[in-house]
Amino acid sequence: MIKTTIFQKIINGEIPCEKLHEDEFCIAFNDIAAQAPVHFLVIPKKPIISLFECTKDDSDLLGHLLFIGSKIAKSKKLKDWRTVINTGEESGQTVFHLHIHFLSGRKMNWPPG
């Protein structure tokens, strides 16, 4: 079990968010520290710290998270977006609950970091 993070508090309804989607497996909401004109997160309700801790049993869940993010991006009429999953502190992960960033609305540079 992971520590109670800000994302777990959002899932539990303790902290409000600008919800874009919610189902039994995940929740999606706009990032409060947006790094692009469009920046939303998709997070699993299952408490997974990062991709490092995922198992084969999480395969369907991981696919679902990406599918939901794509569905939201398309509903926003986005044609181009970047998806980012930071795994571990050195990669830039600051909230230790798996989450996928979807960013769009400006040119993304490469390499990113």
C-alpha positions as semicolon CSV with decimal commas, in nm:
position;residue;x (nm);y (nm);z (nm)
1;M;0,000;0,000;0,000
2;I;0,126;0,347;-0,083
3;K;0,119;0,652;0,139
4;T;-0,185;0,874;0,114
5;T;-0,099;1,115;-0,167
6;I;-0,279;1,419;-0,299
7;F;-0,410;1,194;-0,578
8;Q;-0,554;0,944;-0,330
9;K;-0,727;1,236;-0,156
10;I;-0,873;1,341;-0,493
11;I;-0,992;0,985;-0,557
12;N;-1,148;0,977;-0,208
13;G;-1,327;1,307;-0,272
14;E;-1,134;1,485;0,006
15;I;-0,984;1,735;-0,240
16;P;-1,195;1,879;-0,525
17;C;-1,071;1,873;-0,882
18;E;-1,188;1,975;-1,226
19;K;-1,298;1,623;-1,325
20;L;-1,289;1,529;-1,692
21;H;-1,375;1,162;-1,647
22;E;-1,438;0,907;-1,377
23;D;-1,518;0,538;-1,389
24;E;-1,456;0,240;-1,163
25;F;-1,089;0,218;-1,270
26;C;-0,964;0,575;-1,303
27;I;-1,018;0,944;-1,272
28;A;-0,900;1,222;-1,505
29;F;-0,871;1,589;-1,419
30;N;-0,697;1,910;-1,521
31;D;-0,351;1,956;-1,371
32;I;-0,346;2,247;-1,126
33;A;0,020;2,312;-1,214
34;A;-0,032;2,306;-1,591
35;Q;0,282;2,300;-1,805
36;A;0,093;2,358;-2,131
37;P;-0,234;2,525;-2,234
38;V;-0,395;2,180;-2,214
39;H;-0,259;1,961;-1,933
40;F;-0,462;1,688;-1,772
41;L;-0,384;1,376;-1,575
42;V;-0,529;1,027;-1,584
43;I;-0,471;0,825;-1,269
44;P;-0,576;0,477;-1,164
45;K;-0,792;0,436;-0,859
46;K;-0,577;0,136;-0,772
47;P;-0,289;0,264;-0,557
48;I;0,017;0,196;-0,771
49;I;0,329;0,399;-0,691
50;S;0,476;0,398;-1,045
51;L;0,526;0,185;-1,355
52;F;0,811;0,014;-1,170
53;E;0,559;-0,154;-0,937
54;C;0,319;-0,264;-1,212
55;T;0,266;-0,633;-1,275
56;K;0,121;-0,830;-1,565
57;D;-0,214;-0,810;-1,383
58;D;-0,209;-0,432;-1,441
59;S;-0,185;-0,460;-1,822
60;D;-0,555;-0,402;-1,888
61;L;-0,563;-0,112;-1,643
62;L;-0,264;0,056;-1,810
63;G;-0,430;0,024;-2,150
64;H;-0,751;0,167;-2,007
65;L;-0,568;0,473;-1,871
66;L;-0,418;0,547;-2,213
67;F;-0,750;0,487;-2,389
68;I;-0,934;0,726;-2,154
69;G;-0,666;0,991;-2,202
70;S;-0,692;0,959;-2,579
71;K;-1,071;0,980;-2,560
72;I;-1,048;1,302;-2,356
73;A;-0,788;1,450;-2,593
74;K;-1,012;1,375;-2,891
75;S;-1,313;1,528;-2,712
76;K;-1,105;1,845;-2,674
77;K;-1,043;1,836;-3,052
78;L;-0,670;1,785;-3,002
79;K;-0,473;1,642;-3,293
80;D;-0,132;1,645;-3,128
81;W;-0,044;1,579;-2,767
82;R;0,236;1,442;-2,555
83;T;0,190;1,173;-2,294
84;V;0,437;1,155;-2,007
85;I;0,477;0,900;-1,730
86;N;0,753;0,983;-1,484
87;T;0,885;0,680;-1,294
88;G;1,094;0,762;-0,991
89;E;1,227;1,077;-0,833
90;E;1,515;1,131;-1,078
91;S;1,271;1,123;-1,371
92;G;1,070;1,405;-1,216
93;Q;0,799;1,206;-1,038
94;T;0,682;1,418;-0,745
95;V;0,356;1,244;-0,655
96;F;0,413;0,875;-0,590
97;H;0,087;0,748;-0,734
98;L;0,104;0,640;-1,099
99;H;-0,029;0,911;-1,329
100;I;-0,018;0,993;-1,697
101;H;0,024;1,353;-1,811
102;F;-0,144;1,459;-2,136
103;L;-0,008;1,792;-2,266
104;S;-0,102;1,995;-2,572
105;G;-0,165;2,344;-2,703
106;R;0,196;2,442;-2,766
107;K;0,498;2,307;-2,952
108;M;0,673;2,040;-2,749
109;N;1,051;2,042;-2,767
110;W;1,277;1,739;-2,788
111;P;1,460;1,621;-2,591
112;P;1,223;1,704;-2,309
113;G;1,462;1,705;-2,014
